[in-house]
Amino acid sequence: MIRQNGFSISREQLVYNCKSLKDKGSKSLDVIIGRLRSKIGDDSKNPEHIHSVRGIGYKLVG
């Protein structure tokens, strides 16, 4: 996500590049994103840094 700063990255790309994840349909990615948000102090209801892009994946801003 850091390399794609400002651009959306698909769930499939994130799963493919993460060695600990195997299934793109799994909710494990959502849990990991939630933990990242809490560590950087980003609110999931009003995100400043990690935005969910419906139907695509996620976008890192900032």
Order of alpha helices (4+ residues) and beta strands (2+ residues): beta-alpha-alpha-beta-beta
